Amino acid sequence: MAVNARAKTITGQVLKSITVNKLKCINNMNSLSFTPHPLTAILGPNGSGKSTILHAIAGIYRPEEGQSGEDHKLMDFFPRSPDAEWNGSEFHINHTFRRGRDLIENDEKTYGKADAVGSRWVQIYARRPLREVYYLGIEKCVPMIESEKKNNIKYETSNVSSDFINLLLRKSSHVLNKPYTSFNHHKQPNGKFFIGVEASGIRYSSLSMSAGEKKVFMILEAVFKAEKNALILIDELDLLLHDMALNNLISVIHERASEKNLQVIFTTHRESIISLSGMVNIRHVLSLADRSFCFEETKPDAINRLTGVKVTSIEIYVEDGVAEAMVKKVCSSMKGTKFIKVIKYGAAVNAFTILAGTLLRGDDLDHTLFVLDGDVIKTEEEKINAIQKVLTGNDQRSVGLREQALRKIFQFRLPEGKNPEQCLHDLIIQIDTNELDEGSIEIIEAARNIHFRDDSHDYLTQIIDSLGVERSVGLTRIVDLAAKHQEWQNIIADVEGWLRPEIERLRE
């Protein structure tokens, strides 16, 4: 790895978020954030704008003179043509960096082109922020043999060895579960270089590599050569990789990104990536006719709702598995479980984004309920503010949609300062064990042994771990027990009040 003679004048770069007003197929998209994890996955249907976002990000920085990195310009990804001038394009970024000892936080920059024909892209290229950036597009994954025109290829081989190469071989072996032992450079008579490797005693060049194998080496080379605070963009990370290789690759990238303060942003179609939300920011993007949406930490079913899937009579949106168990308990008490479909949307703000999207589509929401936990966005004013962020405008239609949205939001009645996990824990430890079965007593005893958790969401997790059962089973047993407490009816009163007439209508 080359050592730069000049010290960097700008360090500590972090891209916090991007907000797109208009760019290609994206219109009025709410902010897409890249925190708290160093890795961000952008998911969405074909044509939703995933690659467009990646292309926009690739053009926001320029490399510092004398330093490593690629210099991508917006016009490289959005070239002028008779069908596309890109006039009126506009997006904004929020980023943080250090200039010497000074920390500049939440600096905002605007990029785009004015409406006038012939306008130039801004920011002016020479004035863009400084950062080491690498962009790995789909075209770089094409097997080399497919671009080679000759049927008789000559080259000279030389072995390459260094700490960097040994690290690259070791990590590639882990990702692909293949014992790579050496790395070679091949030089053709025309001066063209390409790589080769040796594995299990067989030596071969990139001409014979599979597309997935070549892709892993390409990605890992970029990740491990990148210096601190670099930004790496990868289009279709999952393309040509099986699940185990993809999971291994993400684990390796995350380890390196955490060590070097890198940011890695990639697009993917692989919904299984959601299971890695502990190390990857999960972002879904979806573009409708006149509006684009970004969802944070949401689930596939929530996106399916916006793309036209509806399979049950009543749809209930909840934040997580705890709320799902509570809602299902309410429905089972009315013999209405078979009439409902519960969809988890993740963070509370997603409820308002999904609700806005369905209303703008003109969907029938007469039999749809959005349930908030009641610990984050709980007051009427907070709900109104959340709705106004996703349903803007002062025209009659927008005002009407906001009023309609507010009528679809309900919540649990929780004690002040408590979340559902703490509330259920409190109910359980207060229940008298007389006349309870052994299974219920086991839960109560486990709960009474928990006095304080730094993360309040762990109150129920520790109970479930002590029971040794699947989380969904444990949550059902905990909620069934908590429902025996006299305070339960007050907690679920608003949700039950909406559901009862709906279920009674379907049971007639």
TIMAR-905870 format. One line per field, with one value per residue (C-alpha): residue number from 1; residue in three letters; y, x, z. Coordinates in nm, 3 decimals, always signed. Last residue first. Layout:
N
i	c(NUM,...)
aa	c(Ala,...)
y	c(Y,...)
x	c(X,...)
z	c(Z,...)
This chain:
508
i	c(508,507,506,505,504,503,502,501,500,499,498,497,496,495,494,493,492,491,490,489,488,487,486,485,484,483,482,481,480,479,478,477,476,475,474,473,472,471,470,469,468,467,466,465,464,463,462,461,460,459,458,457,456,455,454,453,452,451,450,449,448,447,446,445,444,443,442,441,440,439,438,437,436,435,434,433,432,431,430,429,428,427,426,425,424,423,422,421,420,419,418,417,416,415,414,413,412,411,410,409,408,407,406,405,404,403,402,401,400,399,398,397,396,395,394,393,392,391,390,389,388,387,386,385,384,383,382,381,380,379,378,377,376,375,374,373,372,371,370,369,368,367,366,365,364,363,362,361,360,359,358,357,356,355,354,353,352,351,350,349,348,347,346,345,344,343,342,341,340,339,338,337,336,335,334,333,332,331,330,329,328,327,326,325,324,323,322,321,320,319,318,317,316,315,314,313,312,311,310,309,308,307,306,305,304,303,302,301,300,299,298,297,296,295,294,293,292,291,290,289,288,287,286,285,284,283,282,281,280,279,278,277,276,275,274,273,272,271,270,269,268,267,266,265,264,263,262,261,260,259,258,257,256,255,254,253,252,251,250,249,248,247,246,245,244,243,242,241,240,239,238,237,236,235,234,233,232,231,230,229,228,227,226,225,224,223,222,221,220,219,218,217,216,215,214,213,212,211,210,209,208,207,206,205,204,203,202,201,200,199,198,197,196,195,194,193,192,191,190,189,188,187,186,185,184,183,182,181,180,179,178,177,176,175,174,173,172,171,170,169,168,167,166,165,164,163,162,161,160,159,158,157,156,155,154,153,152,151,150,149,148,147,146,145,144,143,142,141,140,139,138,137,136,135,134,133,132,131,130,129,128,127,126,125,124,123,122,121,120,119,118,117,116,115,114,113,112,111,110,109,108,107,106,105,104,103,102,101,100,99,98,97,96,95,94,93,92,91,90,89,88,87,86,85,84,83,82,81,80,79,78,77,76,75,74,73,72,71,70,69,68,67,66,65,64,63,62,61,60,59,58,57,56,55,54,53,52,51,50,49,48,47,46,45,44,43,42,41,40,39,38,37,36,35,34,33,32,31,30,29,28,27,26,25,24,23,22,21,20,19,18,17,16,15,14,13,12,11,10,9,8,7,6,5,4,3,2,1)
aa	c(Glu,Arg,Leu,Arg,Glu,Ile,Glu,Pro,Arg,Leu,Trp,Gly,Glu,Val,Asp,Ala,Ile,Ile,Asn,Gln,Trp,Glu,Gln,His,Lys,Ala,Ala,Leu,Asp,Val,Ile,Arg,Thr,Leu,Gly,Val,Ser,Arg,Glu,Val,Gly,Leu,Ser,Asp,Ile,Ile,Gln,Thr,Leu,Tyr,Asp,His,Ser,Asp,Asp,Arg,Phe,His,Ile,Asn,Arg,Ala,Ala,Glu,Ile,Ile,Glu,Ile,Ser,Gly,Glu,Asp,Leu,Glu,Asn,Thr,Asp,Ile,Gln,Ile,Ile,Leu,Asp,His,Leu,Cys,Gln,Glu,Pro,Asn,Lys,Gly,Glu,Pro,Leu,Arg,Phe,Gln,Phe,Ile,Lys,Arg,Leu,Ala,Gln,Glu,Arg,Leu,Gly,Val,Ser,Arg,Gln,Asp,Asn,Gly,Thr,Leu,Val,Lys,Gln,Ile,Ala,Asn,Ile,Lys,Glu,Glu,Glu,Thr,Lys,Ile,Val,Asp,Gly,Asp,Leu,Val,Phe,Leu,Thr,His,Asp,Leu,Asp,Asp,Gly,Arg,Leu,Leu,Thr,Gly,Ala,Leu,Ile,Thr,Phe,Ala,Asn,Val,Ala,Ala,Gly,Tyr,Lys,Ile,Val,Lys,Ile,Phe,Lys,Thr,Gly,Lys,Met,Ser,Ser,Cys,Val,Lys,Lys,Val,Met,Ala,Glu,Ala,Val,Gly,Asp,Glu,Val,Tyr,Ile,Glu,Ile,Ser,Thr,Val,Lys,Val,Gly,Thr,Leu,Arg,Asn,Ile,Ala,Asp,Pro,Lys,Thr,Glu,Glu,Phe,Cys,Phe,Ser,Arg,Asp,Ala,Leu,Ser,Leu,Val,His,Arg,Ile,Asn,Val,Met,Gly,Ser,Leu,Ser,Ile,Ile,Ser,Glu,Arg,His,Thr,Thr,Phe,Ile,Val,Gln,Leu,Asn,Lys,Glu,Ser,Ala,Arg,Glu,His,Ile,Val,Ser,Ile,Leu,Asn,Asn,Leu,Ala,Met,Asp,His,Leu,Leu,Leu,Asp,Leu,Glu,Asp,Ile,Leu,Ile,Leu,Ala,Asn,Lys,Glu,Ala,Lys,Phe,Val,Ala,Glu,Leu,Ile,Met,Phe,Val,Lys,Lys,Glu,Gly,Ala,Ser,Met,Ser,Leu,Ser,Ser,Tyr,Arg,Ile,Gly,Ser,Ala,Glu,Val,Gly,Ile,Phe,Phe,Lys,Gly,Asn,Pro,Gln,Lys,His,His,Asn,Phe,Ser,Thr,Tyr,Pro,Lys,Asn,Leu,Val,His,Ser,Ser,Lys,Arg,Leu,Leu,Leu,Asn,Ile,Phe,Asp,Ser,Ser,Val,Asn,Ser,Thr,Glu,Tyr,Lys,Ile,Asn,Asn,Lys,Lys,Glu,Ser,Glu,Ile,Met,Pro,Val,Cys,Lys,Glu,Ile,Gly,Leu,Tyr,Tyr,Val,Glu,Arg,Leu,Pro,Arg,Arg,Ala,Tyr,Ile,Gln,Val,Trp,Arg,Ser,Gly,Val,Ala,Asp,Ala,Lys,Gly,Tyr,Thr,Lys,Glu,Asp,Asn,Glu,Ile,Leu,Asp,Arg,Gly,Arg,Arg,Phe,Thr,His,Asn,Ile,His,Phe,Glu,Ser,Gly,Asn,Trp,Glu,Ala,Asp,Pro,Ser,Arg,Pro,Phe,Phe,Asp,Met,Leu,Lys,His,Asp,Glu,Gly,Ser,Gln,Gly,Glu,Glu,Pro,Arg,Tyr,Ile,Gly,Ala,Ile,Ala,His,Leu,Ile,Thr,Ser,Lys,Gly,Ser,Gly,Asn,Pro,Gly,Leu,Ile,Ala,Thr,Leu,Pro,His,Pro,Thr,Phe,Ser,Leu,Ser,Asn,Met,Asn,Asn,Ile,Cys,Lys,Leu,Lys,Asn,Val,Thr,Ile,Ser,Lys,Leu,Val,Gln,Gly,Thr,Ile,Thr,Lys,Ala,Arg,Ala,Asn,Val,Ala,Met)
y	c(-1.209,-1.276,-1.018,-0.731,-0.843,-0.827,-0.467,-0.360,-0.493,-0.372,+0.005,-0.020,-0.297,-0.066,+0.214,-0.013,-0.210,-0.062,-0.013,-0.375,-0.495,-0.305,-0.587,-0.831,-1.160,-1.010,-1.017,-1.400,-1.426,-1.156,-1.356,-1.683,-1.520,-1.345,-1.674,-1.854,-1.575,-1.569,-1.944,-2.119,-2.161,-2.023,-1.826,-1.676,-1.570,-1.390,-1.219,-1.102,-0.963,-0.709,-0.659,-0.378,-0.153,-0.153,-0.091,-0.360,-0.341,-0.572,-0.899,-1.190,-1.112,-1.177,-1.529,-1.606,-1.479,-1.685,-2.006,-1.937,-1.925,-2.262,-2.418,-2.333,-2.042,-2.090,-1.858,-1.688,-1.338,-1.108,-0.801,-0.936,-0.990,-0.641,-0.470,-0.690,-0.610,-0.236,-0.258,-0.436,-0.209,+0.109,+0.310,+0.681,+0.758,+0.443,+0.296,+0.335,+0.143,+0.339,+0.432,+0.595,+0.563,+0.882,+1.092,+0.968,+1.087,+1.435,+1.440,+1.319,+1.595,+1.865,+1.727,+1.719,+2.073,+2.224,+2.315,+2.082,+1.810,+1.456,+1.292,+1.556,+1.671,+1.323,+1.328,+1.677,+1.573,+1.265,+1.471,+1.720,+1.444,+1.308,+0.962,+0.941,+0.760,+0.545,+0.470,+0.146,+0.281,+0.087,+0.151,+0.004,-0.097,-0.192,+0.137,+0.194,+0.177,+0.275,+0.611,+0.573,+0.890,+0.728,+0.416,+0.617,+0.843,+0.546,+0.382,+0.700,+0.757,+0.404,+0.428,+0.698,+0.439,+0.232,-0.120,-0.180,-0.514,-0.640,-0.823,-0.990,-1.027,-1.221,-1.554,-1.390,-1.275,-1.494,-1.177,-1.271,-1.388,-1.035,-0.870,-1.142,-1.093,-0.722,-0.789,-1.050,-0.812,-0.529,-0.748,-0.866,-0.514,-0.175,-0.268,-0.245,-0.417,-0.529,-0.653,-0.862,-1.052,-1.091,-0.745,-0.707,-0.395,-0.256,-0.043,-0.343,-0.536,-0.272,-0.343,-0.716,-0.677,-0.536,-0.190,-0.073,+0.272,+0.339,+0.580,+0.703,+0.846,+1.056,+1.136,+0.799,+0.577,+0.526,+0.287,+0.286,+0.042,+0.118,-0.133,+0.001,-0.295,-0.442,-0.546,-0.531,-0.853,-1.046,-0.776,-0.894,-1.187,-0.947,-0.990,-0.728,-0.526,-0.178,-0.084,+0.184,+0.129,+0.399,+0.347,+0.422,+0.207,-0.067,-0.052,-0.066,-0.361,-0.568,-0.468,-0.567,-0.910,-0.971,-0.851,-1.091,-1.386,-1.315,-1.287,-1.604,-1.798,-1.664,-1.735,-1.455,-1.362,-1.022,-0.971,-0.640,-0.496,-0.159,-0.104,+0.237,+0.276,+0.594,+0.646,+0.756,+0.583,+0.455,+0.220,-0.064,-0.320,-0.231,-0.184,-0.514,-0.685,-0.568,-0.672,-1.007,-1.083,-0.974,-1.196,-1.495,-1.404,-1.360,-1.697,-1.686,-1.834,-1.510,-1.392,-1.624,-1.984,-2.193,-2.520,-2.661,-2.630,-2.259,-2.043,-1.693,-1.468,-1.098,-0.883,-0.651,-0.510,-0.425,-0.524,-0.840,-0.950,-0.925,-1.157,-1.069,-1.354,-1.426,-1.738,-1.985,-1.951,-2.213,-2.183,-2.110,-1.813,-1.546,-1.704,-1.773,-1.417,-1.287,-1.488,-1.405,-1.031,-1.038,-1.216,-0.959,-0.668,-0.821,-0.864,-1.127,-1.111,-1.398,-1.309,-1.453,-1.367,-1.358,-1.505,-1.546,-1.757,-1.715,-1.336,-1.108,-1.084,-0.909,-1.232,-1.379,-1.100,-1.214,-0.916,-0.790,-0.443,-0.374,-0.397,-0.085,-0.051,+0.313,+0.417,+0.745,+0.921,+1.248,+1.623,+1.836,+1.969,+2.306,+2.193,+2.016,+2.316,+2.196,+2.220,+2.070,+2.312,+2.461,+2.414,+2.441,+2.640,+2.440,+2.459,+2.152,+1.958,+1.949,+2.115,+2.089,+2.078,+2.069,+1.868,+1.896,+2.074,+1.960,+2.187,+2.027,+2.023,+2.046,+1.768,+1.627,+1.589,+1.544,+1.636,+1.596,+1.761,+1.669,+1.857,+1.783,+2.065,+2.011,+1.650,+1.716,+1.377,+1.268,+1.442,+1.336,+1.480,+1.234,+1.144,+0.900,+1.068,+1.409,+1.365,+1.346,+1.065,+1.131,+0.810,+0.785,+0.817,+1.143,+1.389,+1.641,+1.555,+1.327,+1.473,+1.427,+1.450,+1.245,+0.892,+0.987,+1.069,+0.743,+0.544,+0.720,+0.646,+0.283,+0.240,+0.448,+0.234,+0.097,-0.262,-0.304,-0.180,-0.226,+0.009,-0.155,+0.069,-0.030,+0.188,+0.149,+0.437,+0.594,+0.636,+0.829,+0.855,+1.175,+1.187,+1.147,+1.431,+1.261,+0.983,+0.843,+1.056,+1.298,+1.529,+1.635,+1.382,+1.394,+1.238,+1.160,+1.148,+1.115,+1.093,+1.245,+1.227,+1.394,+1.700,+1.844,+1.503,+1.471,+1.476,+1.197,+0.939,+0.580,+0.335,+0.000)
x	c(-7.127,-6.762,-6.627,-6.829,-6.742,-6.374,-6.396,-6.622,-6.366,-6.048,-6.078,-6.165,-5.910,-5.631,-5.750,-5.800,-5.473,-5.299,-5.622,-5.722,-5.379,-5.399,-5.599,-5.312,-5.403,-5.291,-4.932,-4.944,-5.060,-4.805,-4.517,-4.627,-4.661,-4.324,-4.153,-4.298,-4.189,-3.843,-3.788,-3.757,-3.481,-3.686,-3.387,-3.329,-3.694,-3.672,-3.347,-3.504,-3.805,-3.612,-3.357,-3.550,-3.466,-3.100,-2.913,-3.125,-3.234,-3.400,-3.433,-3.475,-3.846,-3.887,-3.741,-3.969,-4.272,-4.188,-4.143,-4.469,-4.649,-4.507,-4.587,-4.957,-5.107,-5.347,-5.148,-4.860,-4.996,-4.907,-4.693,-4.375,-4.565,-4.711,-4.375,-4.211,-4.492,-4.438,-4.062,-4.089,-4.369,-4.163,-4.183,-4.125,-4.488,-4.697,-4.809,-5.141,-5.075,-5.106,-5.337,-5.277,-5.543,-5.733,-5.417,-5.371,-5.719,-5.648,-5.315,-5.484,-5.745,-5.481,-5.291,-5.605,-5.711,-5.375,-5.131,-4.847,-4.646,-4.743,-4.421,-4.295,-4.650,-4.738,-4.452,-4.547,-4.911,-4.803,-4.580,-4.862,-5.108,-4.864,-4.705,-4.414,-4.154,-4.313,-4.658,-4.570,-4.738,-5.016,-5.120,-5.460,-5.600,-5.961,-6.079,-5.740,-5.850,-5.553,-5.533,-5.165,-5.102,-5.276,-5.061,-4.741,-4.837,-4.919,-4.588,-4.398,-4.603,-4.548,-4.181,-4.128,-4.185,-3.880,-3.950,-4.247,-4.377,-4.688,-4.970,-5.231,-5.576,-5.900,-5.777,-5.685,-6.043,-6.164,-6.216,-5.951,-5.740,-5.742,-5.608,-5.347,-5.244,-5.195,-4.971,-4.763,-4.714,-4.617,-4.340,-4.232,-4.174,-4.317,-4.673,-4.891,-5.230,-5.400,-5.758,-5.931,-5.622,-5.408,-5.303,-5.000,-4.994,-4.642,-4.694,-4.803,-4.500,-4.277,-4.424,-4.396,-4.024,-3.941,-3.828,-3.499,-3.539,-3.781,-3.702,-3.989,-4.033,-4.329,-4.522,-4.593,-4.436,-4.067,-3.957,-3.637,-3.562,-3.276,-3.113,-2.813,-2.574,-2.404,-2.696,-2.925,-2.766,-3.096,-3.221,-2.960,-3.195,-3.385,-3.116,-3.188,-2.876,-2.726,-2.412,-2.275,-1.944,-1.819,-1.470,-1.365,-1.051,-1.120,-1.498,-1.475,-1.235,-1.464,-1.772,-1.610,-1.515,-1.866,-2.024,-1.808,-1.890,-2.263,-2.232,-2.021,-2.276,-2.572,-2.436,-2.265,-2.329,-2.486,-2.504,-2.314,-2.538,-2.359,-2.075,-1.975,-1.668,-1.607,-1.268,-1.238,-0.902,-0.722,-0.864,-0.633,-0.827,-1.175,-1.074,-0.884,-1.171,-1.421,-1.213,-1.117,-1.484,-1.597,-1.345,-1.479,-1.838,-1.764,-1.591,-1.217,-1.059,-0.939,-0.862,-0.563,-0.518,-0.285,-0.412,-0.241,-0.552,-0.575,-0.335,-0.420,-0.406,-0.429,-0.432,-0.182,-0.183,+0.158,+0.076,+0.286,+0.055,+0.158,+0.023,+0.052,+0.025,-0.122,-0.048,-0.206,-0.583,-0.765,-1.135,-1.426,-1.522,-1.525,-1.257,-1.018,-1.071,-0.975,-0.654,-0.557,-0.612,-0.412,-0.125,-0.141,-0.127,+0.160,+0.348,+0.394,+0.352,+0.449,+0.532,+0.363,+0.423,+0.130,-0.005,-0.370,-0.483,-0.855,-0.835,-1.133,-1.113,-1.414,-1.588,-1.259,-1.234,-1.547,-1.785,-1.773,-1.643,-1.960,-2.172,-2.013,-1.747,-1.705,-1.411,-1.389,-1.113,-1.262,-1.250,-1.563,-1.654,-1.513,-1.320,-1.627,-1.857,-2.135,-2.329,-2.395,-2.399,-2.706,-2.750,-3.129,-3.253,-3.408,-3.092,-2.874,-2.800,-2.605,-2.665,-2.424,-2.490,-2.232,-2.368,-2.053,-1.726,-1.465,-1.159,-0.826,-0.704,-1.017,-1.234,-1.543,-1.922,-2.180,-2.536,-2.618,-2.872,-3.026,-3.148,-3.219,-3.411,-3.238,-3.124,-3.071,-3.215,-3.380,-3.150,-2.856,-2.654,-2.464,-2.591,-2.334,-2.023,-2.195,-2.208,-1.830,-1.619,-1.264,-1.121,-0.911,-0.559,-0.393,-0.162,-0.440,-0.741,-0.988,-1.324,-1.659,-2.027,-2.008,-2.015,-2.309,-2.527,-2.430,-2.524,-2.861,-2.927,-2.830,-3.109,-3.366,-3.682,-3.641,-3.609,-3.764,-3.586,-3.286,-3.006,-2.763,-2.553,-2.226,-2.044,-2.340,-2.524,-2.588,-2.615,-2.943,-3.186,-3.391,-3.737,-3.767,-3.931,-3.900,-3.663,-3.682,-3.387,-3.301,-3.545,-3.575,-3.323,-3.217,-2.881,-2.759,-2.470,-2.168,-1.874,-1.531,-1.282,-1.002,-0.936,-0.585,-0.435,-0.064,+0.152,+0.396,+0.125,+0.227,+0.143,+0.000)
z	c(+1.196,+1.283,+1.038,+1.184,+1.538,+1.443,+1.317,+1.605,+1.858,+1.687,+1.741,+2.112,+2.160,+2.046,+2.271,+2.575,+2.550,+2.854,+3.052,+3.008,+3.123,+3.455,+3.617,+3.567,+3.393,+3.061,+3.191,+3.185,+2.824,+2.734,+2.886,+2.724,+2.381,+2.419,+2.507,+2.206,+1.971,+2.130,+2.097,+2.433,+2.694,+2.982,+3.117,+2.773,+2.755,+3.090,+2.985,+2.659,+2.845,+3.049,+2.770,+2.598,+2.894,+2.799,+3.125,+3.286,+3.650,+3.903,+3.712,+3.955,+3.984,+3.611,+3.635,+3.931,+3.741,+3.432,+3.634,+3.818,+3.483,+3.378,+3.715,+3.689,+3.883,+4.176,+4.401,+4.217,+4.279,+3.989,+4.069,+3.904,+3.580,+3.552,+3.601,+3.336,+3.092,+3.149,+3.117,+2.782,+2.660,+2.723,+3.044,+3.111,+3.194,+3.237,+2.903,+2.725,+2.403,+2.082,+1.795,+1.457,+1.183,+1.270,+1.236,+0.881,+0.778,+0.910,+0.727,+0.406,+0.429,+0.472,+0.173,-0.044,+0.049,-0.040,+0.237,+0.142,+0.314,+0.408,+0.532,+0.776,+0.853,+0.984,+1.237,+1.354,+1.401,+1.596,+1.825,+1.886,+1.974,+2.230,+2.212,+1.970,+2.180,+2.455,+2.315,+2.137,+1.825,+1.653,+1.292,+1.203,+0.864,+0.789,+0.640,+0.482,+0.118,-0.097,-0.274,-0.350,-0.150,+0.148,+0.125,+0.111,+0.400,+0.622,+0.537,+0.628,+0.944,+1.074,+0.980,+1.243,+1.518,+1.417,+1.289,+1.057,+1.181,+1.000,+1.178,+0.959,+1.106,+1.056,+1.193,+1.525,+1.590,+1.874,+2.083,+2.340,+2.045,+1.902,+2.218,+2.257,+1.894,+1.960,+2.261,+2.078,+1.783,+2.020,+2.163,+1.817,+1.685,+1.585,+1.494,+1.182,+1.193,+0.873,+0.890,+0.621,+0.508,+0.194,+0.077,-0.150,-0.370,-0.372,-0.063,+0.143,+0.016,+0.177,+0.520,+0.457,+0.381,+0.728,+0.833,+0.980,+0.824,+0.539,+0.254,+0.041,-0.307,-0.422,-0.736,-0.897,-0.630,-0.560,-0.284,-0.084,+0.198,+0.439,+0.673,+0.866,+0.900,+1.210,+1.431,+1.127,+1.000,+0.980,+0.740,+0.488,+0.420,+0.190,-0.078,-0.346,-0.260,-0.274,-0.085,+0.144,+0.324,+0.562,+0.696,+1.054,+1.011,+1.269,+1.239,+0.859,+0.876,+1.100,+0.901,+0.571,+0.709,+0.846,+0.521,+0.322,+0.547,+0.513,+0.135,+0.107,+0.313,+0.114,-0.236,-0.429,-0.794,-0.707,-0.330,-0.327,-0.598,-0.639,-0.394,-0.256,-0.034,+0.170,+0.336,+0.700,+0.752,+0.443,+0.182,+0.076,+0.279,+0.156,-0.208,-0.222,-0.041,-0.301,-0.603,-0.451,-0.370,-0.718,-0.894,-0.702,-0.782,-1.154,-1.165,-1.217,-1.528,-1.689,-1.335,-1.351,-1.238,-1.023,-0.876,-0.566,-0.350,-0.438,-0.639,-0.751,-1.055,-1.125,-1.436,-1.602,-1.958,-2.101,-2.460,-2.418,-2.133,-1.769,-1.499,-1.130,-0.881,-0.538,-0.337,-0.093,-0.131,+0.078,-0.023,+0.212,-0.009,+0.263,+0.482,+0.194,+0.071,+0.416,+0.425,+0.068,+0.121,+0.446,+0.270,-0.010,+0.238,+0.434,+0.109,-0.161,-0.537,-0.765,-1.124,-1.433,-1.798,-2.039,-2.360,-2.459,-2.751,-2.824,-2.836,-2.768,-2.388,-2.236,-2.137,-2.010,-1.753,-1.571,-1.538,-1.179,-1.269,-1.468,-1.152,-1.009,-0.741,-0.636,-0.418,-0.225,-0.028,+0.093,+0.030,+0.003,-0.343,-0.448,-0.757,-0.893,-0.864,-0.629,-0.852,-1.195,-1.483,-1.651,-2.025,-2.017,-1.716,-1.433,-1.220,-1.174,-0.856,-0.531,-0.193,+0.099,+0.472,+0.752,+1.043,+1.252,+1.176,+1.428,+1.441,+1.526,+1.166,+0.957,+1.093,+0.926,+0.952,+0.679,+0.584,+0.217,-0.011,-0.345,-0.650,-1.015,-1.183,-1.516,-1.564,-1.938,-2.029,-2.353,-2.602,-2.380,-2.094,-1.879,-1.529,-1.392,-1.532,-1.509,-1.132,-1.116,-0.979,-0.858,-0.713,-0.399,-0.265,-0.164,-0.342,-0.393,-0.176,-0.346,-0.453,-0.281,-0.378,-0.698,-0.560,-0.335,-0.636,-0.807,-0.494,-0.473,-0.841,-0.782,-0.528,-0.720,-0.704,-1.055,-0.944,-0.600,-0.287,-0.062,+0.046,+0.288,+0.513,+0.683,+0.942,+1.182,+1.354,+1.107,+0.730,+0.712,+0.419,+0.451,+0.293,-0.082,-0.272,-0.612,-0.719,-1.075,-1.205,-0.926,-0.752,-0.389,-0.258,+0.108,+0.200,+0.550,+0.797,+0.568,+0.809,+0.743,+1.031,+0.837,+0.618,+0.575,+0.498,+0.558,+0.247,+0.165,+0.102,+0.175,-0.100,+0.000)
